[in-house]
Amino acid sequence: MANKAPYILEETEHFAVVFKPPKMHSEPAGEKTGDTLLDWAAANAPPVFALMHRLDFETHGLILAAKTPLSFEYFKTLQNTDEFIKEYSAVCENNSAVPGNNGFPPPPSLAGLEPSPDRPLVIESFFRPFGPGRKQVRPVINGVKTRKETAGDIYRTQITGISGNVFTARISRGFRHQIRCHLCWAGFPILNDPLYGASPAAGELALRAHALFFTDPLGKPRDYQIEIIR
């Protein structure tokens, strides 16, 4: 189970590493509500200039907050050069086929593979919005790359470990629902996923952003980790 309240894992003059609980928005959408992680971080680890990335409403785990405009620009450079790594753990269903919702291209195969951090299995695609209200996304492959359909970038999910039904994945730049959609596409939807799951959700989404890896503005390597999900 995840913590039910946000907390600060580490704070420096340049950044704060903050835990987001499930069922909490990362940032305001439209009018400010006062109950997002950004609002909480600004009140409890001031000053906070911006969050460097987001987690889905259902997902819990670590988020990096930049404290100043200079640190924000520094971390943006790391993101653009794939030097800011986020690691997730997910408890997955093994249903070997994507759920009934359509729009998926032919899936990648993970059968018989034993990935490791040194030899990850890479799932990659562009993305497009999908479904009523564009609440979901779908992978786009075969070299399709249009800003209208996919925001113009290819997104890679590196599977670095599989232990039973627990998958460990790393990303640098991320797209909305990237890990959820990629694992579903490969035939391993995340447990209790209300959008991509093979079975009705019966609890919290089993996806945790459990680690961050980056070099801070002073040149110090940083490695922040909490327990992986089980």
C-alpha positions in Angstrom: 0.0 0.0 0.0 1.1 3.5 -0.7 1.4 6.4 1.8 -1.7 8.4 1.9 0.0 11.8 2.4 2.8 13.6 0.5 6.2 14.0 2.2 9.6 15.4 1.4 12.3 12.8 0.9 15.1 15.3 0.3 15.4 19.1 0.1 18.3 21.3 -1.0 18.6 25.0 -2.1 18.1 23.9 -5.7 15.5 21.1 -5.6 13.2 19.0 -3.5 12.3 15.3 -4.0 8.7 14.9 -3.0 6.4 11.9 -2.6 3.0 12.0 -4.3 0.3 9.7 -2.9 -2.3 8.1 -5.2 -5.5 10.0 -6.0 -3.7 13.3 -6.0 -3.1 15.5 -9.1 0.5 16.6 -9.7 -0.4 20.1 -10.9 -3.5 22.2 -11.2 -5.6 21.8 -14.3 -7.3 25.0 -15.2 -8.2 26.9 -12.1 -6.0 26.2 -9.1 -7.6 23.9 -6.5 -5.0 24.1 -3.7 -4.9 20.4 -3.3 -2.3 19.3 -5.9 1.2 18.1 -5.2 2.6 21.4 -6.6 0.5 23.4 -4.1 1.6 21.1 -1.2 5.3 21.4 -2.2 5.1 25.2 -2.5 3.7 25.4 1.0 6.0 22.8 2.6 9.3 23.2 0.8 9.3 26.8 -0.3 10.3 28.2 -2.7 9.2 25.9 -5.5 9.4 27.1 -9.1 8.0 24.1 -10.9 7.7 20.3 -11.0 10.0 18.7 -13.5 7.6 15.9 -14.4 4.2 14.6 -13.5 2.6 11.4 -12.3 -0.9 10.3 -13.3 -3.6 10.9 -10.7 -3.7 7.2 -9.8 0.1 6.7 -9.7 2.1 7.3 -6.6 5.8 7.9 -6.1 8.7 10.4 -6.4 8.6 13.7 -8.2 11.4 16.3 -8.6 10.6 19.9 -7.9 12.9 22.7 -9.0 13.3 25.6 -6.5 14.5 28.3 -8.8 14.3 29.3 -12.5 18.0 28.4 -12.9 17.6 24.9 -11.5 14.5 24.4 -13.6 16.5 25.2 -16.8 19.3 23.0 -15.6 17.0 20.0 -15.1 15.2 20.7 -18.4 18.6 20.3 -20.1 19.1 17.0 -18.4 15.7 15.8 -19.5 16.3 16.9 -23.1 19.6 14.9 -23.1 18.0 11.8 -21.4 20.2 12.2 -18.3 17.3 12.4 -15.9 16.0 8.9 -15.2 12.8 7.8 -13.5 12.4 4.2 -12.4 9.0 2.6 -11.8 7.8 -0.7 -10.4 4.5 -2.2 -11.5 2.5 -5.3 -10.4 1.1 -6.6 -13.7 -1.6 -9.0 -14.8 -0.4 -11.7 -17.2 -3.2 -11.9 -19.7 -1.0 -12.3 -22.8 -3.3 -10.1 -24.9 -4.4 -6.5 -24.8 -7.9 -5.8 -23.3 -11.0 -5.5 -25.4 -10.5 -1.7 -26.0 -9.3 -1.4 -29.6 -6.7 0.8 -31.3 -3.6 -1.1 -30.4 -1.1 -2.1 -33.2 0.4 -5.6 -33.2 2.1 -6.0 -29.7 5.8 -6.5 -28.9 6.6 -9.8 -27.3 8.2 -10.2 -23.9 8.0 -14.0 -23.9 11.1 -15.8 -22.5 13.1 -12.6 -22.0 15.1 -11.8 -18.9 16.0 -8.1 -19.0 18.5 -6.5 -16.7 19.6 -2.9 -16.1 22.6 -3.6 -18.4 20.5 -5.3 -21.1 17.0 -3.8 -20.9 14.1 -4.7 -23.1 13.0 -1.6 -24.9 9.3 -0.9 -25.8 9.0 2.2 -27.9 6.4 4.1 -29.9 4.9 7.4 -30.7 1.5 8.1 -29.1 -1.9 9.4 -30.0 -4.9 10.3 -27.9 -7.7 7.7 -28.0 -11.3 7.0 -27.0 -14.1 9.1 -25.5 -12.8 12.3 -24.2 -9.3 11.3 -25.3 -8.8 9.9 -21.9 -6.5 7.1 -23.1 -3.5 6.9 -25.4 -2.4 4.3 -28.0 1.0 3.4 -29.4 1.8 4.5 -33.0 4.5 2.6 -34.8 5.7 2.0 -38.4 7.7 5.2 -38.5 4.6 7.5 -38.2 5.7 10.8 -36.7 3.3 13.7 -36.9 3.0 16.4 -34.3 -0.7 16.3 -34.5 -1.0 12.6 -33.7 2.1 12.0 -31.5 3.5 15.2 -30.2 6.5 14.6 -32.5 8.6 12.3 -30.3 9.3 8.6 -29.9 9.0 7.4 -26.3 11.0 4.5 -24.9 10.1 2.4 -21.9 13.1 0.3 -20.8 12.1 -2.9 -18.9 15.1 -3.5 -16.6 13.7 -6.4 -14.6 10.9 -8.9 -14.3 10.4 -10.8 -11.0 7.2 -12.9 -11.1 4.5 -10.4 -12.0 6.6 -7.3 -10.8 8.1 -5.3 -13.7 10.8 -2.6 -13.2 10.8 0.1 -15.9 12.9 3.2 -16.6 12.1 6.2 -18.7 13.7 9.6 -19.3 11.2 11.8 -21.2 7.7 10.6 -20.7 4.3 10.8 -22.3 0.9 10.6 -20.5 0.1 7.0 -19.5 3.3 5.8 -21.2 4.2 2.9 -18.9 0.6 1.9 -18.4 -0.1 1.8 -22.1 3.2 0.2 -23.1 2.8 -2.7 -20.6 -0.8 -3.2 -21.6 0.3 -3.2 -25.2 2.9 -5.9 -24.4 0.2 -8.1 -22.8 0.9 -7.2 -19.1 -1.6 -4.5 -18.0 -1.0 -3.1 -14.6 -3.1 -4.4 -11.7 -6.1 -2.2 -10.8 -5.7 0.1 -13.9 -9.1 1.6 -14.5 -8.2 2.6 -18.1 -5.9 -0.2 -19.4 -6.5 -3.1 -17.0 -7.7 -6.5 -18.1 -9.8 -6.9 -15.0 -12.0 -4.4 -13.1 -10.0 -2.3 -10.7 -10.4 -3.5 -7.1 -7.9 -1.2 -5.3 -5.1 1.2 -5.9 -3.3 1.3 -9.3 -0.2 -0.9 -8.7 2.3 1.5 -10.2 5.0 3.3 -8.1 7.6 5.8 -9.3 10.2 4.4 -6.8 13.5 6.0 -7.9 15.1 9.1 -9.5 18.6 9.3 -10.9 20.3 12.6 -12.0 23.2 14.9 -11.4 22.4 18.0 -9.4 23.3 21.6 -10.4 26.5 21.3 -8.3 27.7 18.2 -10.2 26.8 15.7 -7.5 25.3 12.4 -8.7 21.9 11.8 -7.0 20.1 8.5 -6.4 16.8 8.6 -4.6 14.9 5.4 -4.0 12.0 4.1 -2.0 10.7 0.5 -1.8 9.5 -1.0 -5.0 5.9 -2.0 -5.1 5.0 -5.7 -4.4 
